[in-house]
Amino acid sequence: APVFAEERYSARVAENNAAGALVLRVRATDADWGQNARVRYRLGEGRVRGAPLSSYVSVQAETG
């Protein structure tokens, strides 16, 4: 299973942040070989004030 560099990640976002601004970078590794060692990232399902979390932030699947 992938192992994250940190047990928990946390970030504060400035109000009126520019669209596309970096908020947080996460890192995970997998001890497998080749394609099985690839780690892809995605947001979990969640809501903020009734709207999907994905309407507020996005994640780069390849880089975290």
N, CA, C and O atoms as a CHARMM CRD file, in Angstrom:
* protein
*
  256
    1    1 ALA  N      0.83800  -1.19700   0.00000 PROA 1      0.00000
    2    1 ALA  CA     0.00000   0.00000   0.00000 PROA 1      0.00000
    3    1 ALA  C      0.87900   1.25500   0.00000 PROA 1      0.00000
    4    1 ALA  O      1.96400   1.24700   0.58200 PROA 1      0.00000
    5    2 PRO  N      0.42700   2.31800  -0.63800 PROA 2      0.00000
    6    2 PRO  CA     1.18400   3.57500  -0.62200 PROA 2      0.00000
    7    2 PRO  C      1.36000   4.09300   0.80900 PROA 2      0.00000
    8    2 PRO  O      0.50200   3.90900   1.67300 PROA 2      0.00000
    9    3 VAL  N      2.48900   4.73800   1.02300 PROA 3      0.00000
   10    3 VAL  CA     2.79500   5.32100   2.32900 PROA 3      0.00000
   11    3 VAL  C      3.01500   6.81400   2.12800 PROA 3      0.00000
   12    3 VAL  O      3.85500   7.22200   1.32500 PROA 3      0.00000
   13    4 PHE  N      2.25800   7.62800   2.85800 PROA 4      0.00000
   14    4 PHE  CA     2.40400   9.07700   2.75700 PROA 4      0.00000
   15    4 PHE  C      3.59300   9.55600   3.57400 PROA 4      0.00000
   16    4 PHE  O      3.92000   8.97400   4.60900 PROA 4      0.00000
   17    5 ALA  N      4.24100  10.62200   3.10400 PROA 5      0.00000
   18    5 ALA  CA     5.39600  11.18300   3.79400 PROA 5      0.00000
   19    5 ALA  C      5.01100  11.73600   5.17000 PROA 5      0.00000
   20    5 ALA  O      5.82300  11.71700   6.09500 PROA 5      0.00000
   21    6 GLU  N      3.79700  12.22100   5.30200 PROA 6      0.00000
   22    6 GLU  CA     3.28800  12.74600   6.57600 PROA 6      0.00000
   23    6 GLU  C      2.05800  11.94700   6.97500 PROA 6      0.00000
   24    6 GLU  O      1.29900  11.49900   6.11600 PROA 6      0.00000
   25    7 GLU  N      1.86200  11.77000   8.26400 PROA 7      0.00000
   26    7 GLU  CA     0.68200  11.05500   8.73200 PROA 7      0.00000
   27    7 GLU  C     -0.58900  11.85200   8.46300 PROA 7      0.00000
   28    7 GLU  O     -1.63500  11.28400   8.14800 PROA 7      0.00000
   29    8 ARG  N     -0.48800  13.16800   8.59100 PROA 8      0.00000
   30    8 ARG  CA    -1.63500  14.05400   8.39500 PROA 8      0.00000
   31    8 ARG  C     -1.15000  15.33500   7.73100 PROA 8      0.00000
   32    8 ARG  O     -0.06400  15.83000   8.03300 PROA 8      0.00000
   33    9 TYR  N     -1.95800  15.86200   6.83200 PROA 9      0.00000
   34    9 TYR  CA    -1.63700  17.11500   6.15700 PROA 9      0.00000
   35    9 TYR  C     -2.68400  18.15900   6.53200 PROA 9      0.00000
   36    9 TYR  O     -3.85800  17.83800   6.72200 PROA 9      0.00000
   37   10 SER  N     -2.24800  19.40000   6.63400 PROA 10     0.00000
   38   10 SER  CA    -3.15200  20.48300   6.97400 PROA 10     0.00000
   39   10 SER  C     -2.68200  21.74600   6.26600 PROA 10     0.00000
   40   10 SER  O     -1.48200  21.96200   6.09300 PROA 10     0.00000
   41   11 ALA  N     -3.62900  22.57300   5.86000 PROA 11     0.00000
   42   11 ALA  CA    -3.28000  23.82700   5.19200 PROA 11     0.00000
   43   11 ALA  C     -4.32200  24.88000   5.51000 PROA 11     0.00000
   44   11 ALA  O     -5.49100  24.56700   5.73600 PROA 11     0.00000
   45   12 ARG  N     -3.89200  26.11900   5.52400 PROA 12     0.00000
   46   12 ARG  CA    -4.80400  27.25400   5.64300 PROA 12     0.00000
   47   12 ARG  C     -4.80500  27.96600   4.29900 PROA 12     0.00000
   48   12 ARG  O     -3.76500  28.13700   3.66300 PROA 12     0.00000
   49   13 VAL  N     -5.98400  28.37200   3.88800 PROA 13     0.00000
   50   13 VAL  CA    -6.12400  29.02100   2.59100 PROA 13     0.00000
   51   13 VAL  C     -6.50400  30.47800   2.81600 PROA 13     0.00000
   52   13 VAL  O     -7.47600  30.78200   3.50800 PROA 13     0.00000
   53   14 ALA  N     -5.73000  31.36100   2.22700 PROA 14     0.00000
   54   14 ALA  CA    -6.02800  32.78800   2.34400 PROA 14     0.00000
   55   14 ALA  C     -7.32900  33.11200   1.62400 PROA 14     0.00000
   56   14 ALA  O     -7.62600  32.53800   0.57600 PROA 14     0.00000
   57   15 GLU  N     -8.09000  34.01800   2.18000 PROA 15     0.00000
   58   15 GLU  CA    -9.33200  34.44100   1.53800 PROA 15     0.00000
   59   15 GLU  C     -9.00000  35.11000   0.21000 PROA 15     0.00000
   60   15 GLU  O     -7.98200  35.79200   0.08800 PROA 15     0.00000
   61   16 ASN  N     -9.85800  34.91300  -0.77900 PROA 16     0.00000
   62   16 ASN  CA    -9.68800  35.49000  -2.12000 PROA 16     0.00000
   63   16 ASN  C     -8.39100  35.04200  -2.79300 PROA 16     0.00000
   64   16 ASN  O     -7.77600  35.80500  -3.53800 PROA 16     0.00000
   65   17 ASN  N     -7.99000  33.82500  -2.53100 PROA 17     0.00000
   66   17 ASN  CA    -6.81200  33.24400  -3.16800 PROA 17     0.00000
   67   17 ASN  C     -7.05200  33.18500  -4.68000 PROA 17     0.00000
   68   17 ASN  O     -8.17700  32.94500  -5.11700 PROA 17     0.00000
   69   18 ALA  N     -6.02300  33.39700  -5.46500 PROA 18     0.00000
   70   18 ALA  CA    -6.14800  33.34000  -6.92400 PROA 18     0.00000
   71   18 ALA  C     -6.46600  31.91900  -7.37300 PROA 18     0.00000
   72   18 ALA  O     -5.95500  30.95400  -6.80500 PROA 18     0.00000
   73   19 ALA  N     -7.30500  31.79300  -8.38800 PROA 19     0.00000
   74   19 ALA  CA    -7.61800  30.47800  -8.94500 PROA 19     0.00000
   75   19 ALA  C     -6.33300  29.81600  -9.42500 PROA 19     0.00000
   76   19 ALA  O     -5.51000  30.45400 -10.08200 PROA 19     0.00000
   77   20 GLY  N     -6.16200  28.54400  -9.10100 PROA 20     0.00000
   78   20 GLY  CA    -4.97600  27.80300  -9.52200 PROA 20     0.00000
   79   20 GLY  C     -3.80800  27.90400  -8.56800 PROA 20     0.00000
   80   20 GLY  O     -2.76600  27.29600  -8.81400 PROA 20     0.00000
   81   21 ALA  N     -3.95000  28.65900  -7.47700 PROA 21     0.00000
   82   21 ALA  CA    -2.85000  28.81200  -6.51600 PROA 21     0.00000
   83   21 ALA  C     -2.60400  27.49400  -5.78200 PROA 21     0.00000
   84   21 ALA  O     -3.54500  26.76600  -5.46600 PROA 21     0.00000
   85   22 LEU  N     -1.35500  27.19900  -5.52000 PROA 22     0.00000
   86   22 LEU  CA    -0.98600  26.00400  -4.77700 PROA 22     0.00000
   87   22 LEU  C     -1.38400  26.17800  -3.31900 PROA 22     0.00000
   88   22 LEU  O     -1.04400  27.18100  -2.69100 PROA 22     0.00000
   89   23 VAL  N     -2.09500  25.21000  -2.79000 PROA 23     0.00000
   90   23 VAL  CA    -2.53100  25.25800  -1.39600 PROA 23     0.00000
   91   23 VAL  C     -1.70900  24.29600  -0.55900 PROA 23     0.00000
   92   23 VAL  O     -1.28800  24.63600   0.54600 PROA 23     0.00000
   93   24 LEU  N     -1.47800  23.10300  -1.07400 PROA 24     0.00000
   94   24 LEU  CA    -0.80100  22.05600  -0.31700 PROA 24     0.00000
   95   24 LEU  C     -0.26000  21.02100  -1.28100 PROA 24     0.00000
   96   24 LEU  O     -0.87900  20.73700  -2.30600 PROA 24     0.00000
   97   25 ARG  N      0.88000  20.46100  -0.96100 PROA 25     0.00000
   98   25 ARG  CA     1.43800  19.37300  -1.76300 PROA 25     0.00000
   99   25 ARG  C      1.60200  18.16400  -0.85400 PROA 25     0.00000
  100   25 ARG  O      2.15100  18.27700   0.24300 PROA 25     0.00000
  101   26 VAL  N      1.13000  17.01700  -1.30400 PROA 26     0.00000
  102   26 VAL  CA     1.29100  15.78700  -0.55100 PROA 26     0.00000
  103   26 VAL  C      2.21900  14.85400  -1.31300 PROA 26     0.00000
  104   26 VAL  O      2.42100  15.00700  -2.51800 PROA 26     0.00000
  105   27 ARG  N      2.78700  13.87900  -0.59000 PROA 27     0.00000
  106   27 ARG  CA     3.70700  12.94800  -1.23800 PROA 27     0.00000
  107   27 ARG  C      3.50700  11.56000  -0.64200 PROA 27     0.00000
  108   27 ARG  O      3.42000  11.38900   0.57400 PROA 27     0.00000
  109   28 ALA  N      3.43800  10.58000  -1.52900 PROA 28     0.00000
  110   28 ALA  CA     3.33600   9.19000  -1.10800 PROA 28     0.00000
  111   28 ALA  C      4.21100   8.33800  -2.01200 PROA 28     0.00000
  112   28 ALA  O      4.44200   8.68100  -3.17100 PROA 28     0.00000
  113   29 THR  N      4.68900   7.24000  -1.48000 PROA 29     0.00000
  114   29 THR  CA     5.49200   6.29500  -2.26100 PROA 29     0.00000
  115   29 THR  C      4.90900   4.90200  -2.08700 PROA 29     0.00000
  116   29 THR  O      4.19800   4.62000  -1.12300 PROA 29     0.00000
  117   30 ASP  N      5.22700   4.04400  -3.03800 PROA 30     0.00000
  118   30 ASP  CA     4.78000   2.65700  -2.97800 PROA 30     0.00000
  119   30 ASP  C      6.00200   1.78800  -3.25400 PROA 30     0.00000
  120   30 ASP  O      6.73200   2.04000  -4.21300 PROA 30     0.00000
  121   31 ALA  N      6.22900   0.79000  -2.44700 PROA 31     0.00000
  122   31 ALA  CA     7.42900  -0.05600  -2.55300 PROA 31     0.00000
  123   31 ALA  C      7.35900  -1.07400  -3.68700 PROA 31     0.00000
  124   31 ALA  O      8.33500  -1.78600  -3.92500 PROA 31     0.00000
  125   32 ASP  N      6.23500  -1.16100  -4.38900 PROA 32     0.00000
  126   32 ASP  CA     6.12800  -2.09500  -5.51300 PROA 32     0.00000
  127   32 ASP  C      7.04100  -1.66800  -6.65800 PROA 32     0.00000
  128   32 ASP  O      7.70300  -0.63300  -6.58700 PROA 32     0.00000
  129   33 TRP  N      7.06500  -2.47700  -7.70900 PROA 33     0.00000
  130   33 TRP  CA     7.89100  -2.19600  -8.88600 PROA 33     0.00000
  131   33 TRP  C      7.03100  -1.77100 -10.06000 PROA 33     0.00000
  132   33 TRP  O      5.85500  -2.12300 -10.14100 PROA 33     0.00000
  133   34 GLY  N      7.62600  -1.01200 -10.97100 PROA 34     0.00000
  134   34 GLY  CA     6.98600  -0.65500 -12.23800 PROA 34     0.00000
  135   34 GLY  C      5.64300   0.03300 -12.06600 PROA 34     0.00000
  136   34 GLY  O      5.48600   0.91900 -11.22600 PROA 34     0.00000
  137   35 GLN  N      4.66100  -0.39200 -12.88600 PROA 35     0.00000
  138   35 GLN  CA     3.33400   0.22700 -12.85500 PROA 35     0.00000
  139   35 GLN  C      2.68300   0.10300 -11.47900 PROA 35     0.00000
  140   35 GLN  O      1.91800   0.98200 -11.08200 PROA 35     0.00000
  141   36 ASN  N      2.96800  -0.96100 -10.75400 PROA 36     0.00000
  142   36 ASN  CA     2.37000  -1.15400  -9.43800 PROA 36     0.00000
  143   36 ASN  C      2.90000  -0.16900  -8.40500 PROA 36     0.00000
  144   36 ASN  O      2.32000  -0.03200  -7.32800 PROA 36     0.00000
  145   37 ALA  N      3.98600   0.51400  -8.71700 PROA 37     0.00000
  146   37 ALA  CA     4.54700   1.49700  -7.79800 PROA 37     0.00000
  147   37 ALA  C      3.99400   2.90400  -8.04900 PROA 37     0.00000
  148   37 ALA  O      4.26600   3.82500  -7.27900 PROA 37     0.00000
  149   38 ARG  N      3.22400   3.06600  -9.11700 PROA 38     0.00000
  150   38 ARG  CA     2.65000   4.38400  -9.43100 PROA 38     0.00000
  151   38 ARG  C      1.63100   4.77700  -8.38100 PROA 38     0.00000
  152   38 ARG  O      0.80000   3.97000  -7.96400 PROA 38     0.00000
  153   39 VAL  N      1.70800   6.01700  -7.96400 PROA 39     0.00000
  154   39 VAL  CA     0.74000   6.55400  -7.01300 PROA 39     0.00000
  155   39 VAL  C     -0.05000   7.63700  -7.72400 PROA 39     0.00000
  156   39 VAL  O      0.52900   8.53600  -8.33400 PROA 39     0.00000
  157   40 ARG  N     -1.37200   7.55400  -7.64700 PROA 40     0.00000
  158   40 ARG  CA    -2.25900   8.58600  -8.20500 PROA 40     0.00000
  159   40 ARG  C     -3.06600   9.15600  -7.06000 PROA 40     0.00000
  160   40 ARG  O     -3.43600   8.44200  -6.12900 PROA 40     0.00000
  161   41 TYR  N     -3.33600  10.44300  -7.13500 PROA 41     0.00000
  162   41 TYR  CA    -4.02600  11.14900  -6.06500 PROA 41     0.00000
  163   41 TYR  C     -5.41100  11.58800  -6.51900 PROA 41     0.00000
  164   41 TYR  O     -5.62600  11.86100  -7.70000 PROA 41     0.00000
  165   42 ARG  N     -6.35600  11.65600  -5.57200 PROA 42     0.00000
  166   42 ARG  CA    -7.68300  12.19100  -5.85800 PROA 42     0.00000
  167   42 ARG  C     -8.29100  12.67300  -4.55300 PROA 42     0.00000
  168   42 ARG  O     -7.90200  12.24100  -3.46800 PROA 42     0.00000
  169   43 LEU  N     -9.24600  13.57000  -4.67900 PROA 43     0.00000
  170   43 LEU  CA    -9.97300  14.06200  -3.51200 PROA 43     0.00000
  171   43 LEU  C    -11.02300  13.05700  -3.09900 PROA 43     0.00000
  172   43 LEU  O    -11.65700  12.42400  -3.94300 PROA 43     0.00000
  173   44 GLY  N    -11.20500  12.91200  -1.80600 PROA 44     0.00000
  174   44 GLY  CA   -12.31100  12.10700  -1.31800 PROA 44     0.00000
  175   44 GLY  C    -13.60500  12.88700  -1.46300 PROA 44     0.00000
  176   44 GLY  O    -13.59000  14.10800  -1.62300 PROA 44     0.00000
  177   45 GLU  N    -14.70300  12.19200  -1.40700 PROA 45     0.00000
  178   45 GLU  CA   -16.00400  12.85500  -1.48600 PROA 45     0.00000
  179   45 GLU  C    -16.19900  13.70300  -0.23500 PROA 45     0.00000
  180   45 GLU  O    -15.87400  13.27100   0.87100 PROA 45     0.00000
  181   46 GLY  N    -16.71000  14.86400  -0.40400 PROA 46     0.00000
  182   46 GLY  CA   -16.98600  15.73700   0.72000 PROA 46     0.00000
  183   46 GLY  C    -17.76600  16.94700   0.26500 PROA 46     0.00000
  184   46 GLY  O    -17.86400  17.23400  -0.92800 PROA 46     0.00000
  185   47 ARG  N    -18.31700  17.64700   1.22800 PROA 47     0.00000
  186   47 ARG  CA   -19.09800  18.84100   0.90900 PROA 47     0.00000
  187   47 ARG  C    -18.67200  19.97200   1.83400 PROA 47     0.00000
  188   47 ARG  O    -18.32000  19.75300   2.99300 PROA 47     0.00000
  189   48 VAL  N    -18.71300  21.17800   1.29900 PROA 48     0.00000
  190   48 VAL  CA   -18.44000  22.39500   2.05600 PROA 48     0.00000
  191   48 VAL  C    -19.62900  23.32000   1.85400 PROA 48     0.00000
  192   48 VAL  O    -19.91600  23.74400   0.73500 PROA 48     0.00000
  193   49 ARG  N    -20.30900  23.62500   2.93100 PROA 49     0.00000
  194   49 ARG  CA   -21.51400  24.47300   2.86100 PROA 49     0.00000
  195   49 ARG  C    -22.49700  23.98100   1.79400 PROA 49     0.00000
  196   49 ARG  O    -23.10700  24.77600   1.07900 PROA 49     0.00000
  197   50 GLY  N    -22.63500  22.67200   1.70300 PROA 50     0.00000
  198   50 GLY  CA   -23.57500  22.07100   0.77100 PROA 50     0.00000
  199   50 GLY  C    -23.06400  21.84300  -0.63700 PROA 50     0.00000
  200   50 GLY  O    -23.71300  21.15000  -1.42100 PROA 50     0.00000
  201   51 ALA  N    -21.91500  22.40800  -0.97700 PROA 51     0.00000
  202   51 ALA  CA   -21.35900  22.25000  -2.32600 PROA 51     0.00000
  203   51 ALA  C    -20.27000  21.17300  -2.31200 PROA 51     0.00000
  204   51 ALA  O    -19.60300  20.98800  -1.29400 PROA 51     0.00000
  205   52 PRO  N    -20.08300  20.46700  -3.42200 PROA 52     0.00000
  206   52 PRO  CA   -19.03200  19.45100  -3.47900 PROA 52     0.00000
  207   52 PRO  C    -17.65200  20.07000  -3.22300 PROA 52     0.00000
  208   52 PRO  O    -17.36700  21.17700  -3.67900 PROA 52     0.00000
  209   53 LEU  N    -16.80800  19.35200  -2.49900 PROA 53     0.00000
  210   53 LEU  CA   -15.44400  19.81800  -2.21900 PROA 53     0.00000
  211   53 LEU  C    -14.71500  20.16400  -3.51000 PROA 53     0.00000
  212   53 LEU  O    -13.92900  21.11000  -3.55200 PROA 53     0.00000
  213   54 SER  N    -14.98000  19.39600  -4.56200 PROA 54     0.00000
  214   54 SER  CA   -14.30400  19.60900  -5.84300 PROA 54     0.00000
  215   54 SER  C    -14.65500  20.94600  -6.49400 PROA 54     0.00000
  216   54 SER  O    -13.98400  21.35100  -7.44300 PROA 54     0.00000
  217   55 SER  N    -15.68200  21.63900  -6.01500 PROA 55     0.00000
  218   55 SER  CA   -15.99500  22.96200  -6.56400 PROA 55     0.00000
  219   55 SER  C    -15.09900  24.03300  -5.93800 PROA 55     0.00000
  220   55 SER  O    -15.07800  25.17400  -6.39800 PROA 55     0.00000
  221   56 TYR  N    -14.36400  23.66300  -4.89200 PROA 56     0.00000
  222   56 TYR  CA   -13.46500  24.59500  -4.21800 PROA 56     0.00000
  223   56 TYR  C    -11.99300  24.33400  -4.51100 PROA 56     0.00000
  224   56 TYR  O    -11.21300  25.27300  -4.67000 PROA 56     0.00000
  225   57 VAL  N    -11.61500  23.06900  -4.58100 PROA 57     0.00000
  226   57 VAL  CA   -10.21600  22.70900  -4.80700 PROA 57     0.00000
  227   57 VAL  C    -10.12400  21.55000  -5.78500 PROA 57     0.00000
  228   57 VAL  O    -11.09400  20.82300  -6.00200 PROA 57     0.00000
  229   58 SER  N     -8.94700  21.38900  -6.36800 PROA 58     0.00000
  230   58 SER  CA    -8.69200  20.24300  -7.24600 PROA 58     0.00000
  231   58 SER  C     -7.32900  19.68100  -6.87600 PROA 58     0.00000
  232   58 SER  O     -6.55300  20.30700  -6.15400 PROA 58     0.00000
  233   59 VAL  N     -7.05800  18.49500  -7.38500 PROA 59     0.00000
  234   59 VAL  CA    -5.77400  17.83100  -7.11300 PROA 59     0.00000
  235   59 VAL  C     -5.18600  17.36000  -8.42800 PROA 59     0.00000
  236   59 VAL  O     -5.90300  16.90600  -9.32000 PROA 59     0.00000
  237   60 GLN  N     -3.87900  17.47300  -8.53700 PROA 60     0.00000
  238   60 GLN  CA    -3.18600  16.94200  -9.70700 PROA 60     0.00000
  239   60 GLN  C     -2.94600  15.45700  -9.45300 PROA 60     0.00000
  240   60 GLN  O     -2.17500  15.08600  -8.56800 PROA 60     0.00000
  241   61 ALA  N     -3.60600  14.62200 -10.22900 PROA 61     0.00000
  242   61 ALA  CA    -3.60500  13.18500  -9.98200 PROA 61     0.00000
  243   61 ALA  C     -2.20400  12.56400 -10.01500 PROA 61     0.00000
  244   61 ALA  O     -1.93700  11.62100  -9.27000 PROA 61     0.00000
  245   62 GLU  N     -1.32300  13.06800 -10.85000 PROA 62     0.00000
  246   62 GLU  CA     0.01100  12.47400 -10.98300 PROA 62     0.00000
  247   62 GLU  C      1.02200  12.97400  -9.95400 PROA 62     0.00000
  248   62 GLU  O      1.95100  12.24900  -9.60000 PROA 62     0.00000
  249   63 THR  N      0.85100  14.20400  -9.47200 PROA 63     0.00000
  250   63 THR  CA     1.88500  14.80200  -8.62400 PROA 63     0.00000
  251   63 THR  C      1.44700  15.08800  -7.19300 PROA 63     0.00000
  252   63 THR  O      2.28300  15.37100  -6.33500 PROA 63     0.00000
  253   64 GLY  N      0.16600  15.01700  -6.93300 PROA 64     0.00000
  254   64 GLY  CA    -0.31900  15.30100  -5.57700 PROA 64     0.00000
  255   64 GLY  C     -0.39300  16.77000  -5.30300 PROA 64     0.00000
  256   64 GLY  O     -0.78200  17.17500  -4.20700 PROA 64     0.00000
